[in-house]
């Protein structure tokens, strides 16, 4: 009977928003595993008592990145961690987009502005500013060139908190074609979803946002699958990935581009794809064995 930890966060006093978690717990237990939902920052957890720790919904990590990466490294020494600590370290900083671009993967063009850098913002196109370490569109906003003063205040706020900013052109196709999220498990394509635009014009960077508006099942095109697979091949330690989500948009040339690569705690959207549960459970049990 393998012991599996599904690693989450403590949302109290709010309820957990991870609707995948109870589904996976029940399915793993029905398959004969001893499965627990465990908070990543619970100091009393004996990680060595588990055969496998699967990071699922550690959704507060982006506010505590250094602490979270240090935990992943400790946990990975005590038991098998999925995904591995090296992947976690690489993927918690969105400067990985530069690594993908160097490997020839089409990505949304991105510049980085660290604290102390000159405030270099586009003057001829709509653009997005967001932190290199973030989740759920935290501290993300879109601007027109005429909104430069607001964008500068946004950058100053992030830099005061020690955050490096990303500046990307706003991909216009998102407003009509949305973003596509392709899920992979154990190296195989699992299922895909599409969501509407997250960033609305005029929404403040520090406002609460709906991370996955208008979510619906999606059948990826051959071109989308090809780009997603190329992105995953470029990941350091790619053979050790248990799960991955590749978020794609359509560039101005009509071809798919990688918006983000989610290798730490992506929502699996099992409520939209209940038929994927057996494949996920099988892969987790195989990894725990």
Protein Blocks (a to p, Z undefined) as FASTA:
>chain_A
ZZdddddddfbfbdcfbfklmmmmmmmmmnopacddddfklmkbcfklpcbdcdfblckl
mmmmmmmmmmmmmmmmmmccdddfklmmmmmpmklmmmmmmnopacdddddddehiacdd
dfkbccddddfbdghhiaiacddfklmmmmmmmmmmmmmnopacddddddfklmmnopad
dddeehiafbdcddddfbdghiafkbccdfbghiacddddfklmmmmmmmmmmpghklmp
mbdcddddddfkopacdfbdcfklgcehlmmmmmlmmmmmmmmmmmmZZ
